[in-house]
């Protein structure tokens, strides 16, 4: 689990540090203050040796076209003069992780075997060189186990072909949920089924629909619900609330001892369903040892979050941070439970 995260030059964020993170963390703030970008920065750091995640988060934002111009979209103000820097400190071990993301430019292929034909480009601010379009991005990860070792990986385009080099698996598991991915069930449900965890998923779903008694994958890979009808009903037809609950439940079960990132948790959820969602997340986070990071624009979601904290055994581990932006400066303000309750009662703007 992370104790702190620091992000520089990613998307809208020039520099932002969030310290004193808990097991369940809610980020609020006005539009374009960087809430989703904080989740993306965490996602990149968790998968720091998997450059494909860069394309994944662009897909989450609806950027599905492959183009060299999209490499700039990760950098602040789309300027590649300064690299992206993401730092994280692990709570238990105090180990520090670091990820740098830099633009890459194609060079003349070397005749020496085993030599890459791509090189990272570091352009200093104020450099008089003309702007260029990067062919890809290079990731440099500093491992806490061996700070002297730099783990390098790259993602690039050669024409219309996507290339990835140096990707490695890590032990840490992280899953990103947003409104565009809530129906991404099949593989995670199959894994839960193999682990005999379907009853746990059903118990989670009963918090939003008590009629759900079973879940099954049919012969064509469609997830179906038993709600007492003569036949099974496709889960996709059960509404956005069931979809959100199912997506969160499967992600948390699949991320034991890992991290789950949930963008816009209120999407598709009624007020009462939000209260049940928070209670389930807070309970499962402790049970499965999962660290959770959530964003919301909803006043109702903030209120139900505050109300749900009273029902948990680890109140000190639930945190709310308001991300504030003034021009190009960012800061994270941690709310105590008392300040949050006073803000909600006085109807101060928390979102």
Backbone torsions as a table, in degrees:
resi	resn	phi	psi	omega
1	UNK	NA	148.9	-179.3
2	UNK	-89.5	139.3	171.8
3	UNK	-91.1	-35.2	-178.8
4	UNK	-150.7	158.9	177.0
5	UNK	-139.7	137.6	176.8
6	UNK	-130.6	131.3	-175.1
7	UNK	-127.8	134.2	178.4
8	UNK	-132.4	129.7	171.3
9	UNK	66.0	27.4	176.7
10	UNK	-103.8	123.6	180.0
11	UNK	51.9	-125.9	-177.8
12	UNK	-77.0	-18.5	-171.5
13	UNK	-80.7	123.3	172.4
14	UNK	-79.8	-51.8	176.1
15	UNK	-161.0	130.1	179.9
16	UNK	-149.3	133.2	175.9
17	UNK	-123.3	132.6	176.3
18	UNK	-120.1	116.3	-177.4
19	UNK	-113.1	167.4	176.5
20	UNK	64.4	39.1	179.2
21	UNK	-66.1	148.6	178.2
22	UNK	-107.4	-164.6	177.5
23	UNK	-78.1	-37.3	175.2
24	UNK	-122.3	123.1	-172.6
25	UNK	-128.0	127.0	179.0
26	UNK	-111.5	127.5	177.8
27	UNK	-107.3	128.5	177.9
28	UNK	-126.7	171.1	180.0
29	UNK	147.9	169.1	-177.7
30	UNK	-69.2	167.5	176.2
31	UNK	-58.3	143.9	176.1
32	UNK	65.1	26.5	176.1
33	UNK	-95.4	-8.1	174.5
34	UNK	106.8	13.7	-177.4
35	UNK	-60.5	-52.7	-179.6
36	UNK	-64.2	-34.9	179.3
37	UNK	-63.4	-34.0	175.8
38	UNK	-62.0	-44.1	177.4
39	UNK	-61.9	-41.5	179.2
40	UNK	-63.0	-42.6	178.2
41	UNK	-60.5	-42.5	176.1
42	UNK	-62.7	-42.9	-179.8
43	UNK	-61.7	-42.8	178.2
44	UNK	-63.6	-40.4	-178.3
45	UNK	-70.1	-38.5	177.0
46	UNK	-61.3	-43.1	179.9
47	UNK	-106.0	46.4	-171.0
48	UNK	-64.1	-15.3	178.1
49	UNK	-108.4	17.0	178.8
50	UNK	-125.2	86.8	-175.4
51	UNK	-64.5	-15.7	179.5
52	UNK	-63.2	-22.4	-180.0
53	UNK	-62.0	-25.2	177.9
54	UNK	-60.9	-42.3	177.7
55	UNK	-71.6	-33.6	-179.9
56	UNK	-59.4	-47.3	-176.6
57	UNK	-69.7	-30.6	174.0
58	UNK	-65.4	-37.2	175.8
59	UNK	-62.5	-39.8	177.5
60	UNK	-58.8	-28.4	179.8
61	UNK	-92.8	6.1	178.3
62	UNK	88.0	5.9	177.9
63	UNK	-91.7	89.3	-173.4
64	UNK	-102.5	-7.1	-178.1
65	UNK	-85.5	135.9	175.9
66	UNK	-86.9	121.2	179.5
67	UNK	-154.9	144.1	177.8
68	UNK	-62.9	-25.4	179.1
69	UNK	-66.0	-24.6	-177.6
70	UNK	-71.5	-18.7	179.2
71	UNK	-60.5	-31.5	-179.2
72	UNK	-69.4	-22.3	-173.7
73	UNK	-66.0	-16.3	179.8
74	UNK	-80.6	-21.8	-172.9
75	UNK	-92.9	149.3	-179.7
76	UNK	-57.7	128.5	-177.6
77	UNK	55.2	22.8	178.4
78	UNK	59.3	25.0	178.3
79	UNK	-100.7	125.5	-177.6
80	UNK	-95.4	16.8	-179.4
81	UNK	-69.2	-30.6	-176.7
82	UNK	-120.7	132.3	-179.1
83	UNK	-69.0	158.5	172.0
84	UNK	-79.8	135.7	178.0
85	UNK	-127.1	130.9	177.7
86	UNK	-131.3	124.8	-178.8
87	UNK	-120.4	144.4	175.7
88	UNK	-142.6	142.3	175.1
89	UNK	-115.3	128.8	-179.0
90	UNK	-80.5	136.0	-173.3
91	UNK	-64.6	-54.0	-170.8
92	UNK	-69.6	-46.0	-173.3
93	UNK	-94.5	-12.8	-174.8
94	UNK	64.6	12.1	178.9
95	UNK	-68.3	146.1	-178.0
96	UNK	-113.1	133.0	178.9
97	UNK	-113.0	152.6	-179.2
98	UNK	-143.9	134.3	176.6
99	UNK	-129.0	126.4	173.0
100	UNK	-109.8	139.2	176.1
101	UNK	-125.0	121.2	-176.3
102	UNK	-126.3	155.3	174.6
103	UNK	-73.8	153.9	177.8
104	UNK	-123.9	147.0	176.8
105	UNK	-126.4	138.6	179.4
106	UNK	-68.0	139.7	174.9
107	UNK	-119.7	173.9	179.2
108	UNK	-65.1	127.5	-178.2
109	UNK	-56.3	136.2	179.0
110	UNK	-81.6	149.8	176.0
111	UNK	-83.8	-9.0	179.5
112	UNK	-78.8	133.7	-179.2
113	UNK	-65.4	142.1	174.2
114	UNK	80.4	5.1	179.9
115	UNK	-97.6	127.8	-178.6
116	UNK	-67.4	147.7	177.5
117	UNK	-98.2	22.3	174.8
118	UNK	-124.9	148.2	179.8
119	UNK	-136.3	141.7	177.1
120	UNK	-73.1	150.5	-177.7
121	UNK	-122.0	121.3	177.0
122	UNK	-111.6	108.6	-177.5
123	UNK	-106.2	118.2	-178.0
124	UNK	-74.0	149.1	176.4
125	UNK	-56.9	135.6	-179.9
126	UNK	84.9	2.6	178.9
127	UNK	-61.4	137.9	-176.6
128	UNK	-85.3	-2.4	179.8
129	UNK	-64.7	145.5	179.0
130	UNK	-66.6	152.3	179.7
131	UNK	-65.7	152.8	178.7
132	UNK	-136.1	163.3	175.9
133	UNK	-98.1	116.7	-178.8
134	UNK	-66.0	146.5	176.9
135	UNK	-83.5	-17.1	-178.8
136	UNK	-177.9	-166.3	-179.5
137	UNK	-129.5	146.5	176.7
138	UNK	-114.3	132.7	177.9
139	UNK	-108.7	130.8	177.2
140	UNK	-121.4	112.8	-176.6
141	UNK	-109.9	129.3	176.3
142	UNK	-98.4	114.2	-177.0
143	UNK	-76.2	134.1	177.1
144	UNK	-66.8	-25.4	178.6
145	UNK	-70.9	-30.1	-179.7
146	UNK	-144.7	83.8	-175.6
147	UNK	-58.9	-22.3	-179.8
148	UNK	-78.3	-15.8	-177.5
149	UNK	-92.4	132.9	176.0
150	UNK	-109.9	119.1	178.9
151	UNK	-93.8	115.6	-174.4
152	UNK	-104.8	139.9	173.2
153	UNK	-147.7	157.8	-176.6
154	UNK	-139.9	153.6	172.4
155	UNK	-136.0	134.1	-172.1
156	UNK	-156.5	166.5	175.4
157	UNK	-115.7	130.8	170.0
158	UNK	-115.8	98.0	-171.7
159	UNK	70.0	-118.8	177.3
160	UNK	-104.6	3.4	-177.8
161	UNK	-93.3	135.0	177.0
162	UNK	-91.3	131.8	177.6
163	UNK	-121.4	142.3	177.2
164	UNK	-134.3	131.1	178.9
165	UNK	-130.6	143.4	173.4
166	UNK	79.4	7.7	-179.4
167	UNK	-65.5	137.7	179.2
168	UNK	-136.7	150.3	176.0
169	UNK	-80.3	150.0	174.1
170	UNK	-122.3	158.9	-178.2
171	UNK	-72.8	-28.4	-175.9
172	UNK	-73.4	133.2	-179.0
173	UNK	-105.1	130.1	177.9
174	UNK	-138.4	136.5	-179.9
175	UNK	-128.9	133.7	-178.0
176	UNK	-108.5	124.1	178.2
177	UNK	-115.9	130.2	172.1
178	UNK	-142.6	174.3	-175.7
179	UNK	-56.4	-22.9	-179.2
180	UNK	-85.5	-9.0	-175.7
181	UNK	-117.6	7.7	-172.3
182	UNK	-70.5	-15.7	178.4
183	UNK	-98.4	14.4	179.5
184	UNK	-86.5	78.3	-168.9
185	UNK	-108.4	-37.6	-160.4
186	UNK	-50.2	-55.9	-175.1
187	UNK	-65.9	-40.6	-178.1
188	UNK	-70.2	-37.4	177.5
189	UNK	-67.7	-40.0	177.6
190	UNK	-59.2	-40.5	178.2
191	UNK	-65.7	-42.9	177.9
192	UNK	-62.8	-36.8	178.8
193	UNK	-65.0	-41.2	177.9
194	UNK	-64.9	-32.8	-180.0
195	UNK	-86.5	5.4	-179.6
196	UNK	59.3	41.9	-178.1
197	UNK	-106.9	8.1	-178.9
198	UNK	-58.2	-41.3	177.5
199	UNK	-57.8	-34.1	177.7
200	UNK	-67.7	-39.8	177.6
201	UNK	-64.3	-43.1	179.5
202	UNK	-61.6	-42.2	179.9
203	UNK	-62.9	-35.2	176.9
204	UNK	-65.5	-44.9	-177.4
205	UNK	-69.2	-28.4	179.5
206	UNK	-61.8	-18.2	178.7
207	UNK	-70.1	-20.3	177.1
208	UNK	-109.8	-29.3	178.1
209	UNK	-143.1	99.2	-177.5
210	UNK	-63.3	-14.4	-178.5
211	UNK	-77.4	-14.7	-179.0
212	UNK	-73.6	119.7	-178.5
213	UNK	-115.8	-14.1	-178.6
214	UNK	-163.2	158.7	176.1
215	UNK	-134.5	141.7	179.2
216	UNK	-147.8	149.3	169.0
217	UNK	-92.5	125.6	179.6
218	UNK	-84.0	-173.7	-172.3
219	UNK	-66.9	-18.9	178.3
220	UNK	-105.4	13.9	176.3
221	UNK	82.6	16.2	178.2
222	UNK	-90.1	130.8	179.4
223	UNK	-81.9	127.8	-176.2
224	UNK	-124.2	150.3	-179.0
225	UNK	-112.3	142.8	170.2
226	UNK	-99.7	111.7	179.4
227	UNK	-119.5	21.6	176.8
228	UNK	93.1	2.7	177.0
229	UNK	-80.7	166.8	177.8
230	UNK	-58.4	-30.3	178.5
231	UNK	-126.4	169.3	178.5
232	UNK	-79.9	150.2	-177.0
233	UNK	-112.8	130.0	177.0
234	UNK	-55.6	133.6	-177.9
235	UNK	-61.4	-28.8	179.7
236	UNK	-62.2	-21.3	-179.0
237	UNK	-93.2	3.6	-176.0
238	UNK	-86.9	-1.5	177.7
239	UNK	99.8	163.6	-176.3
240	UNK	-65.0	-31.4	-180.0
241	UNK	-65.5	-46.9	177.6
242	UNK	-63.0	-39.7	178.9
243	UNK	-60.4	-43.5	-179.9
244	UNK	-66.5	-46.1	179.0
245	UNK	-60.1	-43.7	-178.8
246	UNK	-64.7	-42.9	179.8
247	UNK	-62.5	-44.3	-179.9
248	UNK	-67.2	-44.2	-179.5
249	UNK	-59.5	-47.7	-178.4
250	UNK	-66.8	-36.5	178.6
251	UNK	-65.3	-43.2	-178.4
252	UNK	-68.5	-40.5	177.2
253	UNK	-63.9	-33.0	-178.2
254	UNK	-84.4	-3.7	-176.1
255	UNK	-122.0	29.4	178.3
256	UNK	-51.5	131.0	-177.1
257	UNK	64.9	18.6	-179.0
258	UNK	-124.1	-146.9	-172.9
259	UNK	-136.3	138.2	175.0
260	UNK	-122.0	132.2	-179.6
261	UNK	-115.4	124.4	-176.0
262	UNK	-124.4	113.0	179.5
263	UNK	-95.2	130.5	179.5
264	UNK	57.4	64.0	-176.2
265	UNK	-62.0	-26.5	-176.2
266	UNK	-75.0	-14.1	-173.9
267	UNK	-59.3	120.6	177.5
268	UNK	82.8	4.6	-174.9
269	UNK	-113.6	131.5	171.1
270	UNK	-70.9	161.0	-178.9
271	UNK	-52.0	-49.4	-178.0
272	UNK	-66.1	-35.2	177.7
273	UNK	-66.5	-34.2	178.2
274	UNK	-62.7	-40.9	178.3
275	UNK	-61.3	-44.0	178.2
276	UNK	-65.5	-37.6	178.7
277	UNK	-61.9	-46.6	-179.2
278	UNK	-62.9	-42.2	179.2
279	UNK	-61.5	-40.7	179.5
280	UNK	-67.0	-43.6	-180.0
281	UNK	-63.5	-46.3	-178.6
282	UNK	-62.1	-39.2	178.5
283	UNK	-70.8	-46.1	-177.9
284	UNK	-70.4	-30.3	177.8
285	UNK	-59.6	-42.9	178.5
286	UNK	-71.0	-44.4	-177.1
287	UNK	-63.1	-40.7	-174.5
288	UNK	-100.1	-0.4	-178.0
289	UNK	57.0	50.3	179.3
290	UNK	-109.4	133.0	172.6
291	UNK	-91.2	132.4	-172.9
292	UNK	-121.2	136.0	175.8
293	UNK	-125.3	129.0	-171.2
294	UNK	-134.1	145.6	169.7
295	UNK	-118.5	154.8	174.8
296	UNK	-155.4	151.8	169.2
297	UNK	-107.0	-2.4	-167.8
298	UNK	-92.0	126.1	173.4
299	UNK	-62.9	-38.5	179.3
300	UNK	-63.1	-40.7	-179.3
301	UNK	-65.6	-37.9	176.7
302	UNK	-64.6	-41.9	-179.6
303	UNK	-64.9	-44.2	179.6
304	UNK	-68.6	-32.1	173.8
305	UNK	-60.1	-47.6	180.0
306	UNK	-62.3	-43.1	-180.0
307	UNK	-66.1	-33.9	-176.5
308	UNK	-74.2	-24.7	-178.7
309	UNK	-58.8	-33.6	-178.3
310	UNK	-63.5	-23.0	-175.0
311	UNK	-91.3	-0.9	-176.6
312	UNK	-98.9	165.7	178.7
313	UNK	-96.3	-1.5	-175.5
314	UNK	-134.0	56.6	-177.4
315	UNK	-54.0	-37.3	-178.7
316	UNK	-67.4	-14.1	-178.2
317	UNK	-95.9	1.7	176.0
318	UNK	-104.7	128.5	-172.8
319	UNK	-129.0	146.4	170.9
320	UNK	-125.3	127.7	179.1
321	UNK	-121.4	131.1	172.7
322	UNK	-97.7	120.1	177.5
323	UNK	-86.6	120.4	-178.4
324	UNK	-113.6	138.6	-179.9
325	UNK	-128.2	129.6	172.8
326	UNK	-129.3	107.9	-173.8
327	UNK	58.7	-115.4	-177.5
328	UNK	-106.2	15.7	179.6
329	UNK	-110.8	137.5	-176.7
330	UNK	-125.8	147.8	172.4
331	UNK	-151.7	155.0	177.6
332	UNK	-111.7	124.1	-179.8
333	UNK	-106.9	120.3	179.0
334	UNK	-85.7	130.6	177.5
335	UNK	-95.5	130.9	168.3
336	UNK	-76.5	164.3	178.5
337	UNK	-61.7	-37.6	-179.7
338	UNK	-66.7	-43.7	179.7
339	UNK	-66.1	-38.6	179.1
340	UNK	-64.6	-44.6	179.9
341	UNK	-62.3	-41.5	179.2
342	UNK	-66.2	-39.1	-179.9
343	UNK	-64.8	-42.5	-179.7
344	UNK	-68.4	-40.2	-179.5
345	UNK	-66.8	-38.4	-178.9
346	UNK	-86.3	-1.0	179.8
347	UNK	59.6	36.6	172.8
348	UNK	-72.4	154.7	179.5
349	UNK	-75.6	111.8	178.5
350	UNK	-101.6	-35.2	-175.3
351	UNK	-61.7	NA	NA
